Amino acid sequence: MLSFALGIGTQNTQGDWLEIYYPAPLFQPDAALVDAARQALGAPAGNAAVSFLPEHCAALAEALKAAGAPEQAEIAAAFAASTRPLVATFLDTDSAPENAPEVYLKLHLLSHRLVTPHQLDLSGMFGLLRNVAWTNEGAIDVDELPARRLKARLEGRALSVDCVDKFPKMTDYVVPKGIRIGDTARVRLGAYLGEGTTVMHEGFVNFNAGTEGPGMIEGRISAGVMVGKGSDLGGGCSTMGTLSGGGNIVIKVGEGCLIGANAGIGIPLGDRCTVEAGLYITAGAKVTLLDDQGQEVKTVAARELAGQDDLLLRRNSQNGRIECLTNKSAIALNEALHAHN
């Protein structure tokens, strides 16, 4: 069994799921717990998202308590007071999601650090998620927004739309231990933030991407990109993800790396690498390799350097060529900046 969770969410007027909050999703749960939940709710075998009503919660809570799952039993008991739609999601296997509750459960698993980026199958997820207006009154189907706005005005309320997107911000659902985020709207649900990570106001972390921590993120971590321990992303820098031109190449940043301000990478970096501020390295960029005496050795495509350690990538200010030499300077994190307590 891959995962099980009890959720509460929002549906549009047609009964389509807009979002689901899982208070305590389980990864690889005990079989007895899952069997008890299935029996109490009449859930089928295999992957399933089963809607249930508040009047079912008492029996579900008793079944989960008897199965030795007190935390899940407490959640089920609390759900009895719900006025919102309820769902129990069962993931027997890690196959492509078939509905929004399955997508949201997988995004929760990532942000709860129960799994790491690329560990789950998220293929086809965009077609399962509706475009949602995220407002001060919760998630609203974009097609239903005009009517909801008018209703709010007639009742003397202002309906504020924070954003229109398929994904909500992570912190409305999960706040992992030991992190700092300057602007929570810039971290999507499904981001993985390791303990000790600081995301400054201009930093951005997409879903199925993130950091091992500790690290300072002032640039953009695109979908699919993982940043290793002790690495810093300077202000305005970019990592090319699978949704932004990287294709099927898995871009990652190793440990102890520094990507300078307004720089970017389209190749994976090994450990202890530095990319000079303002330099964007794409896979096909021509790079001149220098020896320890600063003499030219040969010119290669940047993709040939993918994943190698101890690289210093810079642009020659005189002739404009991109150069690569051994990185002899240690990148040390500022402990004061990274303090989380």
C-alpha positions in Angstrom: 0.0 0.0 0.0 1.5 3.3 -1.1 -0.7 5.8 0.8 -4.0 6.5 2.6 -5.5 9.8 3.8 -8.7 11.3 4.9 -9.4 14.7 3.3 -11.8 17.6 3.3 -12.1 19.8 0.3 -14.1 22.0 -2.1 -16.2 21.1 -5.1 -17.8 23.3 -7.8 -21.6 23.3 -8.4 -21.2 20.3 -10.7 -19.5 18.2 -8.0 -16.0 18.4 -9.5 -13.2 18.6 -6.9 -11.3 21.9 -6.8 -9.0 21.2 -4.0 -8.5 18.7 -1.1 -6.8 19.2 2.3 -5.3 16.0 3.9 -4.5 16.8 7.6 -2.3 13.7 8.1 -1.5 11.7 5.0 0.1 8.3 5.5 2.9 6.8 3.5 3.1 3.0 3.3 0.4 2.7 6.0 -0.4 -0.5 8.0 -2.5 -2.9 6.1 -4.9 -3.4 9.0 -5.7 0.4 9.1 -6.4 0.5 5.4 -8.6 -2.6 5.5 -10.6 -1.1 8.4 -11.1 2.1 6.4 -12.1 0.2 3.2 -14.7 -1.9 5.1 -16.2 1.0 7.0 -16.6 3.1 3.8 -17.4 0.2 1.4 -14.3 1.2 -0.7 -13.3 -0.9 -3.6 -9.8 -2.5 -3.9 -7.0 -0.7 -5.7 -6.6 3.0 -6.1 -9.8 4.8 -5.2 -11.2 8.2 -4.0 -14.3 7.5 -2.0 -16.6 10.4 -1.0 -18.4 10.0 2.4 -20.8 12.0 4.6 -20.4 13.3 8.2 -22.8 10.6 9.4 -20.3 8.0 8.3 -17.6 9.4 10.5 -18.5 7.8 13.8 -18.3 4.3 12.4 -15.1 5.1 10.5 -13.5 6.5 13.6 -14.4 3.4 15.6 -13.0 1.2 12.9 -9.7 3.1 12.7 -9.4 3.2 16.5 -9.9 -0.6 16.7 -7.2 -1.0 13.9 -4.7 0.9 16.1 -4.7 4.2 14.3 -5.7 6.8 17.0 -4.6 9.9 15.0 -6.7 8.9 12.0 -9.6 8.0 14.3 -9.4 11.5 15.8 -9.5 13.1 12.3 -12.5 11.0 11.3 -14.3 12.0 14.5 -13.6 15.7 13.8 -14.9 15.3 10.3 -18.3 14.5 11.7 -18.8 18.3 12.2 -17.9 19.1 8.6 -20.1 21.1 6.3 -17.7 20.5 3.4 -17.2 17.5 1.1 -15.2 14.6 2.6 -13.1 12.0 0.8 -10.9 9.0 1.7 -8.2 8.4 -0.8 -6.5 5.0 -1.2 -3.4 4.5 -3.3 -2.5 0.9 -3.6 0.1 1.5 -6.3 2.0 4.4 -7.7 0.3 4.6 -11.1 -0.7 7.8 -13.0 -3.4 9.6 -11.0 -6.9 9.3 -12.2 -8.6 12.1 -10.3 -8.0 15.3 -8.3 -8.0 13.7 -4.9 -5.2 11.3 -6.0 -3.2 14.3 -7.4 -3.6 16.3 -4.2 -2.6 13.3 -2.0 0.6 12.9 -4.0 1.3 16.7 -3.7 0.8 16.5 0.1 3.2 13.5 0.4 5.9 15.7 -1.3 5.4 18.7 0.9 5.2 16.6 4.0 8.6 15.2 3.0 7.2 11.7 3.0 8.5 11.2 -0.5 11.1 13.1 -2.6 10.7 14.7 -6.1 10.6 12.2 -8.9 9.6 9.4 -6.5 5.9 9.5 -7.5 4.1 9.2 -10.9 2.4 12.5 -11.6 1.9 12.0 -15.3 -1.3 13.5 -16.7 -2.0 15.5 -13.5 -2.7 18.8 -15.3 -5.7 17.4 -17.1 -7.2 16.4 -13.8 -6.9 19.8 -12.1 -9.3 22.6 -12.8 -8.2 26.2 -13.1 -9.2 27.7 -9.7 -9.6 31.2 -8.4 -7.9 31.2 -5.0 -9.7 33.8 -2.9 -10.2 35.0 0.6 -13.3 32.8 0.6 -11.5 29.7 -0.5 -11.2 27.9 -3.9 -13.8 29.0 -6.6 -14.2 27.5 -10.0 -13.2 30.2 -12.5 -16.4 29.8 -14.5 -18.4 30.4 -11.3 -16.4 33.4 -10.1 -18.6 36.2 -11.6 -21.7 34.8 -9.8 -19.8 34.4 -6.5 -18.3 37.9 -6.7 -21.8 39.4 -7.3 -23.2 37.4 -4.4 -20.5 38.6 -2.1 -21.0 42.2 -3.1 -24.8 42.0 -2.6 -24.1 40.7 0.9 -21.7 43.5 1.6 -18.4 41.6 1.2 -15.5 42.1 -1.1 -14.2 38.9 -2.8 -10.5 39.1 -3.2 -8.8 36.9 -5.7 -5.2 36.2 -4.8 -4.3 34.2 -7.9 -5.8 32.0 -10.7 -3.9 28.7 -11.0 -4.3 25.0 -10.9 -2.1 24.8 -7.8 -2.5 26.5 -4.4 0.3 27.8 -2.3 2.0 25.1 -0.1 1.6 26.9 3.3 -2.2 26.8 3.1 -1.9 23.0 3.4 1.6 22.1 4.8 4.2 24.0 6.8 7.3 21.7 7.1 9.4 22.0 10.2 12.5 24.3 10.2 11.9 26.4 7.1 11.6 30.2 6.3 9.6 31.6 3.4 9.6 35.3 2.6 6.5 35.2 0.3 4.4 32.1 0.7 2.6 32.7 -2.6 5.9 31.7 -4.3 6.0 28.1 -3.1 3.4 25.8 -4.6 1.9 22.7 -3.0 4.0 19.8 -4.0 7.2 21.6 -3.2 9.7 19.7 -1.1 11.6 21.9 1.3 14.3 20.2 3.4 14.9 21.4 7.0 17.0 24.5 7.1 15.8 25.9 3.8 15.2 29.7 3.4 13.2 30.9 0.5 13.6 34.7 0.2 10.9 37.0 -1.2 12.0 36.6 -4.8 12.6 32.9 -4.5 10.2 30.4 -6.2 9.8 26.7 -5.7 7.5 24.7 -8.0 5.8 21.3 -7.4 7.8 18.1 -7.6 10.9 20.1 -6.9 12.8 21.6 -4.0 15.8 21.4 -1.6 17.5 18.9 0.6 18.3 21.8 3.0 19.9 23.8 4.4 20.1 26.3 1.6 19.3 29.9 0.6 16.9 30.2 -2.3 16.6 33.7 -3.9 16.1 32.3 -7.4 13.7 30.0 -9.2 13.6 26.2 -8.7 11.5 24.9 -11.6 9.4 21.8 -11.7 11.5 18.6 -11.4 14.6 20.3 -10.0 16.2 19.3 -6.7 18.9 21.4 -5.0 21.4 19.6 -2.7 22.5 20.4 0.8 24.4 23.6 1.4 23.7 25.1 -2.0 22.6 28.7 -2.6 20.6 30.2 -5.5 21.3 33.9 -6.0 18.8 36.6 -6.6 17.0 36.2 -10.0 18.8 33.0 -11.0 17.0 30.2 -12.8 17.0 26.5 -13.1 15.6 25.0 -16.3 13.0 22.4 -15.4 11.1 19.8 -17.4 8.3 22.3 -18.0 10.5 25.1 -19.1 12.6 23.8 -22.0 14.6 21.1 -20.2 12.7 18.3 -21.9 13.3 14.9 -20.2 16.7 16.0 -18.8 16.6 15.9 -15.0 18.2 19.1 -13.9 19.6 19.1 -10.4 22.1 21.0 -8.3 24.6 19.1 -6.2 25.8 19.9 -2.7 27.7 23.1 -1.8 27.0 24.9 -5.1 26.4 28.5 -5.8 24.4 29.9 -8.7 25.1 33.6 -8.9 22.5 36.3 -9.2 20.7 36.4 -12.6 22.6 33.2 -13.7 21.0 30.0 -14.8 21.6 26.3 -15.6 20.2 24.0 -18.3 22.5 21.1 -17.2 22.7 19.3 -13.9 25.5 20.3 -11.6 27.7 18.1 -9.4 28.9 19.1 -6.0 30.8 22.3 -5.1 30.1 24.0 -8.4 29.9 27.8 -9.0 28.1 29.6 -11.9 29.1 33.2 -12.2 26.5 35.9 -11.8 24.6 36.7 -15.0 25.8 33.5 -16.9 23.2 31.2 -18.2 24.5 27.7 -19.2 22.4 25.9 -21.7 23.2 22.3 -22.7 24.5 23.3 -26.1 26.6 26.3 -25.0 30.2 26.1 -26.0 32.5 26.0 -23.0 36.3 26.4 -23.1 38.1 24.2 -20.6 41.1 25.7 -18.9 43.9 23.9 -17.0 45.2 24.9 -13.6 47.6 27.3 -15.3 44.7 29.1 -17.1 45.7 27.6 -20.5 43.1 26.5 -23.0 42.7 22.7 -23.2 39.7 22.2 -25.5 36.1 23.4 -26.2 33.1 21.3 -25.4 29.3 21.5 -25.3 28.1 22.2 -21.8 26.2 19.0 -21.7 29.5 17.1 -21.6 30.1 18.7 -18.2 26.8 17.6 -16.8 26.9 16.3 -13.2 30.7 16.9 -12.8 32.0 18.2 -9.5 34.2 21.2 -8.6 33.4 23.4 -11.7 33.7 27.1 -11.9 31.8 28.4 -14.9 32.4 32.1 -15.9 32.3 34.4 -18.9 35.6 35.9 -20.1 35.0 39.7 -19.9 37.5 40.3 -22.8 36.5 37.9 -25.5 33.0 36.9 -24.2 33.6 33.1 -24.3 32.3 30.8 -21.5 35.2 29.2 -19.6 35.3 26.4 -17.1 38.1 25.7 -14.6 38.4 23.9 -11.3 36.5 25.6 -8.5 39.1 26.2 -5.7 37.0 28.4 -3.5 34.8 26.9 -0.9 31.2 28.0 -0.7 30.3 28.4 3.0 26.7 29.2 4.1 26.2 32.2 6.4 25.0 30.5 9.6 23.2 33.7 10.8 21.2 33.9 7.6 20.2 30.3 7.9 19.1 30.3 11.5 15.6 28.9 11.9 15.1 29.4 15.6 
